[in-house]
Amino acid sequence: MTPLVVFTWPESAISIGVVLLVALVLRIVLRRAIRLSVSASIAAGDRHRSSTSRADQLIGRITGSADERHQARVRTLGSVLTNAVDVILVVVVLLTIMRVLEIPLEPVLAASGIGGVALAFGAQSLVKDYISGILMIFEDQFGVGDLIDTGEVKGTVEEVGLRVTRLRDANGQIWYVRNGEIIRVGNQSQGWSTGLADVPIASTEDPARAIEVLRAMVKDMYADERFAGVLLEEPNVAGVNEVRAGATTIRIFAKTAPNQHWGVQRELLERGVQALHAAGIRGPVVFPPDAAR
């Protein structure tokens, strides 16, 4: 009877050791080559951006063709290639070791055919994950570094694989989301974002005068060089948004570069309060609970 596994000492051990060593070296070299290629592509994009006029940069951000999208796509492709290298090397190593041990492939293939029938239904979700991952990558739905909302979790994309996407939420928690389970995606890092600031004033103050002061404030902010690549257009003071006991709220909209709206909102609130205070316009008066009774 022919043995299923033929292991000859020390020839088989040496051959397996060489296979594993070669695979490890290839993994290190290929991963490094991918990292260098990604870094070189990102550096080239940075050089291109530095030589582009502000108007072209704004158009690129608005249309979604800005260099930031290029960087996200490059990082995503690098992540996918890294995962693919690991999978290919594992398969090649297993097949090579089977050949060294003279394990016949026919019984393995026959067993996999029988087991494949039993696992067919279970593999459907796995195939769905891979197909969804491929489509998301080619359609550029999101990339590494994007802030996305998948419905179940919201966070920054740290790694995109063909089967699983890794996110980190605002609390620092890591989430592994299967690509096949992502039904919808909200991406805050594509195109542009909207900053919204509600500036309150006392209900006894004149809203028209406050709006005039705030419009002068947003003009100065838009002219500030610190916001040259952040504000895509001059913020819009929409007017009175809410009137309640003791306070009137004036709303400001700002069209910003992707993912920059949080900082713009804080700046609008800070500058708005300072401008109103300098103009002698009072903020809302908050009465303590005891005084209200």
N, C-alpha and C positions, 0 to 999 in steps of 0.2 A: 504494500500500500504506500502510495506516495504521500509524504507529509505535506500538510497545508502550508506550513512555514518552514523555511530552510534558513537556519542561523548558523553561520560558521564563524568560530572564534579564531583569530581576532579580525578576520577580513570583513565580516558583516558589520561589526562594531565600528571599525575604521571608516567604512563606506558611509554609514549612517552619520558618523561624526562629521565627515567632510561635507555631506549634504547639508546638515544643519548649520555648519560654519559658513558655507557659501551663501546659504539663504540669509543668514544674519548679516553678512557683509553687504549683500545686495540690498537688503532692507535699509541699512544705514545709508548706503550710497544713493539709492533712489529717493529716499525721504529728503536727504540733503539737497539733491538736485531739484526736487520739487520746491523746497523752501527757497533756494536761490533764484529759481525761475519766478516764483511769486514776488519775491522782494525786488527783483530787477524790473518786473512789469509795473509794480507799484511806484518804484522810483522814476520810471519813465513817465508815468502819469503825473507825478508831482512836478517834473520838469516841464511837462506840457502845460499844466495848470499855471505855473509861475509865469509862463510866457503868453498867457491868454488875457485879453482885456476883461475888465469888470463886466462889461455888457454881455460878452460872450459867455462868461461864467454864469451870469444870471439867467440867460436863455437856456443854458445847459441844465441848470438846477430846475427850472420850471418845466422843461420838456422831459426831464428824467434821463437825459443823456450826459449828465455831468460826470466828471472824473471819479466822484465818490461811488457811483454805480459801477464804474469799471473796476475800482478797487474791490468792491464787494463781490463782483463776479469772479475776479481773479482769486480772491481768498476762498470762495466757495469751491471753485474748480480745484484748487490745491488741496482742500480738505477731502474732496471726493477722490482725487487721484491717490492720495495717501491711503485711504481706506481700500481702494481697489488694489493697490500694490500688496497690502497685507493679505487680502483674500486670495489673490493669484499665487503668492508665494506659499501660502499654506496648502493650497491644492497641489501645486507642483511638488512640494516636499513630501506630502502624503503619497502621491503616486510614485515618486522616486523611491521612497522607503519600501513601498510594496514590491517594487521591482527588485530591489536589493534582497529582500527576504523571499523572493520568488513566490509571492502570493498571487495565485491566478485571479485574473479580473473577471472571468466568466461567472464563477459562483457569486462574487460580490454584486455583479450587475444583475444576476438572476434574483438575488435576495432583495436588491434595491427595487427591482420591478414589482415584486410581491408586496414589499413594504410601501411602495409608492401608491398602490391602490388604497391602502389603509390611511396613508397620510395625505391623500389628495385634497380632502376637504380642509384639513388643517393648514395645508400649504397655500390655500387661496389667499389668506390674509397676508402671508409673507410676500407672495407675488404682487398683491395690491400695494404693499408698502414700497416695494422696489419700483414699480411702475409709477406710482405717485411721486417718488423721489426724483426719478429721471425727468418727469414732466415739469416738476417745480424748478429744477435746475435749468432746463432748457428755456423755460418761459420766464426765467429771472423773476419769480414771484418774491423771493427774498434772498439775501446773501449773508455771509458772515459779517457781523457788526450791525446789522439792521435791528431796529426795535419793532417787534411784530406782536400782534394779538391773534392767537389761534382760537379764541373762544373759551378754551379751558384755562389757558395760562397766557400771561403777557410778559415778555422779557426780551433780552438782547440775544441774538443768535451767536453762539460761540462755535458751533460746528454743524456742518450739513453733511449727512451721509445719505447713501441710497436708501437705507431703511429707516434710520432714526435721525431726528434733528435735536440738537442739544441747545437748550435755552437757559439763561440765568435771569431770574426776576429781580425786582428792585430790592428785595430782602437778601439777595445773594444766594438764594436757593437754586440748585441745578434741577432742570426738568428735562427728561428724555421723552420726546413726543414722536410716536410712530407716524411716518409720513402718510400712511393710508388712513389714519384717523383724523387728519387735518381736513376739515370740510371747507372752511373759509379762513382767509388770512387778511388781517389788517396791517399794512406796512406803513409805519410813520417815517421811514427813512427814504422814501422814493418821492421824487418831484419836489414838493414843498409842504410845509406845515403851517398851521394857523395858531398864532398866539392870541389869547383873549384875556383882557384885563378889565375888571369892574372897579372903577374908582368912586368911592362914596363921598358925598358932601352932605352938609346939614340941610334939612328940608326947608329951612328958612332962607337959604342962599339962592341966588339967581342962577338957574341951570345954564342959561344962554351965555352968561359971563364965564362960568366955569368951563363950558365947551370951548370958548374962544381961547382961554388960557391953555387948555389941554392941546388944542390944535397947534398952538405956537410951540408947545413942549415937544410934540411928535416931530415937527419940522426940524428942531434942533437935534433930536435924537437920530433922525434919518441922515442928517448931514455929518454926524459923528463918524470919524474914520474907523472907530472900533467896530462899528456895525456894517462896514462896507460889504462884507461877504455874508452877512447874517440876515439883514433886512432886504427882501427882494423888491419892496416898494414902500412908499411912505405909509406909515400906519394910518388907519382911518378911525376918526372919532365919530362913532355912529350916532351918538346922542344918548338921551335918557333911556335907560333899560328897565329901571324898577323904581317905584316910589312906595315907601313904607313909612311907618311911624318913626319920625325923627331923622330919616335919611333918604337921599335921592342918589341912585347909582347911575353913573355914566359909563358906557361900554366903549372899549377901544379894541379894534381888530388889527392884527399885524401879520402880514404874509412873510414867512421866514424860510430860511434854508431848512432842509430836512433835519428834524430832531433838535432844532434850535429854539423852539417856541417857549420852552420852560424858562430859559434865561431871559428871553425877551419879555415875557410876562412879568417876571420879577422886576426887571429894569423899568418897565412902563409904570408899574405900581409905585415904585420908589420915586421916580422922577415926577409922576403925577401928583403924589402927595406933597413933594417939596415945592412944585410949581404953584399948587393951590395955596399952600401955606404962605409962600412969598407974595402972592397976590392978595392975601388977607381973606381968603375964602376958607371958612371953617369946615372941619370934618363933622361927622354925625356925633351927637351927644348920646352917650350910653348911660342910662340911669340904673343904679343898683336895684336889686329886687325889693329891698325894704322901702326905698324911696317911691317905687312904683305903687306900693300898697298904701 
